[in-house]
Amino acid sequence: MLTKRKKENALKEVRRHDSDTGSPEAQVALLTKQIDELSKHLKKNRKDFHSRRGLLQMVADRRKHLRYLERKDAKAHRALVKKFGLKA
């Protein structure tokens, strides 16, 4: 789980306006932060298969948001992929 402070830090640079949490950029930022946290957890707890399933669902969800963003705004997609160091 992400704390409120971690969510704010993740959203600070990518959101479109002050209360933005639903734009594709914001969703990708939050999912990326959650994926990083869960990856750390799974390195310590290798047999936590329920969390691993959740991780795979988050990765798929982030991929869908990135595909949507690429269709709608290719420039924003490139900037987001570069910022987070994701593979396009």
ZAMARMI-257240 format. One record per residue: residue in three letters; z, y, x of N, C-alpha, C, O in turn. Coordinates in steps of 0.05 Angstrom, whole numbers, plus 5000, padded with zeros to 4 digits. Layout:
// ZAMARMI-257240
ALAZYXZYXZYXZYX...
This chain:
// ZAMARMI-257240
MET500049765017500050005000500050255018501350265038LEU498550455009498450705023500550895011500850904987THR501951025028503851225019502351475010499951505016LYS503651644996502351894986501352065009499252185008ARG502952075030502252235054499752125067497952275075LYS499551855070497151735082494651775065492551825076LYS494951765039492751825021491752105024489352155026GLU493652295025492952575029491452625055489452765056ASN492352495076491052525102488252405102486452515114ALA487952185088485352055087483352225071480952235077LEU484352365050482652515033482052805043480252935034LYS483752895061483753175069480953275077480253495070GLU479553125093477053215104474553145088472453265093VAL474752965069472252875056472052955026469952935015ARG474253055015474053114986472453364980472253544997ARG471353374957469553594948471153834939470254064943HIS473453794927475254004918478153914920478553684928ASP480054084914482854024919483953784906485553634917SER483053734881484153504867482253264865482453104847ASP480353254884478353044883479452774893480352754915THR479252574876479952304884477852104874478051874881GLY475852194859473952014847471152024859469551854852SER470552214876467852224888467451984906469351874916PRO464951904910464451674928465651714956466651524968GLU465451964966466552014992469551964993470551845012ALA470952054973473852014971474551724968476451624981GLN473051584952473551294948473151134973474750964980VAL471051204988470551065013472751125033473550945048ALA473651375034475851445053478351285046479651175064LEU479151275021481551125013481250825018483050695029LEU478950715012478450435016478550365046479550155054THR477350535062477350495091480150485102480850315118LYS481850675093484650685102486150425093487650315108GLN485650345068486950105058486049855073487649675079ILE483549845079482349615094483649605121484349385131ASP483949825134485249835161488149735159488949565176GLU489549825139492349735136492549435131494249305143LEU490849345113490949055106490048885129490948655132SER488148985145487248825168489548795188489848575200LYS491149005192493448985210495448775199496548615214HIS495848775173497648585160496748305164498248125171LEU494048255161493047985163492947885192492947645196LYS492948065211493147975239495947845245496147655260LYS497947955231500647845235501147605216502647425224ASN499947605193500447405172497747255167496447305146ARG497047075184494446945183494046765158491846725149LYS496146665147495946485124496246625097496446485077ASP496146885097496347035072493647055058492247255060PHE492846835045490146815034489746995010487447075004HIS491847054995491547224972490847514981489147644969SER492147605002491547865012488747875025487348075023ARG487947655037485247635048483147665027481047795031ARG483647545004481747574981481547864972479447964966GLY483947994971483948274964482448444984481048634977LEU482648375009481248525030478148495027476748685029LEU477348255021474448205016473448364992471148464992GLN475048384972474348534948474048834955472248974945MET475948934971475849214979473349274996472049484993VAL472649095014470349125031467849135014466049295018ALA467648954994465348954976465249214959463049314955ASP467549304950467649554935466749794951465249964942ARG467649804976466850024994463850014999462550215000ARG462749765002459849745007458349844983456249964986LYS459349784958457949884934457950184933455950314926HIS460350304939460450594939458550724960457350924955LEU458350594983456550695004453650674995452050855001ARG452950454982450150424972449550634951447350754952TYR451450684933451050894913450651164926448851314919LEU452351224945452251484959449651514974448451734975GLU448651294986446151305000443751374982441951524989ARG443851254958441751314938441851604928439851734926LYS444351704923444651964911444552194932443452414926ASP445652154956445852374975445852245003447952185015ALA443452215014443152075040444552225063445652105081LYS444452485061445752655082448752605083449952575104ALA450052605060452852555058453552275067455652225079HIS451852085060452251805068452251785099454051665110ARG450251905112450151895141452652015154453651915173ALA453452245143455852385154458352205151459952195169LEU458652075128460951915123460951665141463051585151VAL458651535144458451305161459151375190460551235204LYS458151605198458751705226461651765229462851695250LYS462851895209465651975211467551745213469451745229PHE467051535198468851305197467951075216469350875219GLY465651115229464650915248463850655234464350435245LEU462750665210461950425196459050355202457550525212LYS458350105198455650015202454150085176455050035154ALA451750185179450150265156448550035145447050075126
